[in-house]
Amino acid sequence: MAFSSSISSGKLAAGRRRYAIVGLGSRHELYQDAIQTTYAHCAELVAVGDSNQGRMERSRQRSVRNRAVIPAGYLAADFGRLLAECRPDVVVVTTPDASHHEYIIAAMNAGCDVVTEKPLTIDADKCRRILEVSQLTGRRCRVAFNYRYSPPRTQVKEVLMSGVVGDILSVDFHWLLNTHHGADYFRRWHSRKEVSGGLLVHKSTHHFDLINWWLGAAPVAVMASGKREFYTPESAQRQGLTGAHKRCLTCSEKSQCDFYLDLAAKPKLKSLYLDQEKYDDYHRDQCVFRAEVDIEDTMNALVSYDSGATLSYSLNAFNAWEGYTVAFNGTKGRLEHTLVESVYLNGVETAASPLNGDDVKIRVVPLRGAGYDLAPWIAEGDHGGGDRLMLADIFLPEPPFDKYQRAADARAGVSSVIVGIGANRSLQTGARVLLADLLPEWVQLARGASIEA
Ligand SMILES: NC(=O)c1ccc[n+]([C@@H]2O[C@H](COP(=O)([O-])OP(=O)(O)OC[C@H]3O[C@@H](n4cnc5c(N)ncnc54)[C@H](O)[C@@H]3O)[C@@H](O)[C@H]2O)c1
């Protein structure tokens, strides 16, 4: 079933790249608004698609707010028709993680380039299929690793590139999610490993990508441990509740629960999810303590790289503050970086408050002599200002030369996600996993082989 736009896309000015977006939830708005406002001079949104008819219509109507032409709308099952009838140059994929590959592959086979949200995909077979179609079609698949563009993280790259701490032999990297943002993964589709790959894929893909990019190295092997001990029915009882419930909307103990989420009270959550439940029965406010959650909340991994460096990594989803610490131990000294992030809930209007200098520390400690702090690079906007910079790099026809090489392709997408996939395998087997055993193509890719024809 297709919903035609009220104004023919043929009347739009020539010369702009034609975009389609599939997956019209919270994250897609960043791309829709960028195409229809900031980059309207060089981009046009010709079609949108979603499995939920209500969110599809909502996205089409968002065009009115953006003073843009209303794009054609398609249900997910009609994606082939979307491609054939609307002939996008680029498809932006913002569906849940386990379905990214379907749209990436169909779009590339139809001759489109792709911009996909992270993670590229969630298992080795899907990685293989994406790599194959990239090679066969020669189309470009960009992975939206916005974390690279956050100014303090770019600054870390700058310091490492300067050689001031020498060659990096080991890295300690610890990421903390607080009980607002962290808990939110346990309410939504992310709480099912078959949809998100678990946090070692869904969330850690950002972190493993940062390490790959910061070090300019390829991961070789991973050993991991993980468990779920905070978001459990027992934990609900420890907090004085009778146990887990189905969802917040109908919960009999909502007034006693610190994790209660009122979808109706937040206009964006209401219009995106509560008002659209009638189409697909998807509940955005499932109980974080329910037994059927099958992702971990406590994860550790040891990763080896082809440069000889090793990474000691942790991710915990129930911390008292949100942010990370990372330290690079080099042959000439140590680079330490800490960043405290503001509370953040996906889909809620309260944008993260801008970072200020007190939240960010970057310190160089030479092997000999006194350590010193660097004035951090900071910027305003979501994800530490990273989203805005990434959008310019994606949508400008000729983005400025980037000495940090922040644009990430499918190879970078695989290089990151393969670590999380290997970590998941390690959780199952208890053994160290060689990434080339998961994905034999990885050996060549890791050596820098091109995946495009
Ligand atoms: N880079 C970042 O910082 C960042 C932040 C948030 C989300 N994301 C990524 O963006 C993607 C979307 O996340 P979100 O928070 O917007 O989720 P969401 O649940 O808000 O939206 C997902 C949308 O996809 C639709 N959908 C579900 N299955 C589909 C299918 N098979 N075909 C077509 N449409 C389908 C849903 O109806 C919904 O509209 C995810 O891959 C997520 O990892 C990235």
The ligand as a Gaussian input file, in Angstrom:
#p B3LYP/6-31G(d) Opt

LIG

0 1
 N       23.955000       6.750000      16.415000
 C       23.220000       6.934000      17.490000
 O       23.647000       7.600000      18.413000
 C       21.835000       6.316000      17.557000
 C       20.906000       6.779000      18.494000
 C       19.646000       6.181000      18.511000
 C       19.348000       5.131000      17.640000
 N       20.290000       4.710000      16.748000
 C       19.995000       3.605000      15.804000
 O       18.907000       3.999000      14.987000
 C       18.106000       2.873000      14.663000
 C       16.661000       3.170000      15.044000
 O       16.565000       3.388000      16.435000
 P       15.342000       4.228000      17.063000
 O       15.759000       4.638000      18.416000
 O       14.880000       5.262000      16.110000
 O       14.225000       3.077000      17.191000
 P       12.638000       3.267000      17.171000
 O       12.081000       2.060000      17.807000
 O       12.280000       4.598000      17.707000
 O       12.287000       3.296000      15.616000
 C       12.402000       2.160000      14.770000
 C       11.395000       2.303000      13.637000
 O       11.564000       1.223000      12.720000
 C       10.270000       0.657000      12.427000
 N       10.468000      -0.752000      12.081000
 C       10.589000      -1.814000      12.904000
 N       10.839000      -2.940000      12.198000
 C       10.870000      -2.553000      10.899000
 C       11.074000      -3.258000       9.684000
 N       11.356000      -4.565000       9.662000
 N       11.005000      -2.575000       8.524000
 C       10.747000      -1.236000       8.533000
 N       10.541000      -0.516000       9.646000
 C       10.622000      -1.171000      10.814000
 C        9.463000       0.882000      13.678000
 O        8.078000       0.846000      13.410000
 C        9.943000       2.257000      14.106000
 O        9.220000       3.270000      13.488000
 C       18.717000       1.687000      15.396000
 O       19.537000       0.963000      14.521000
 C       19.558000       2.322000      16.476000
 O       20.686000       1.536000      16.817000
 C       21.516000       5.294000      16.689000

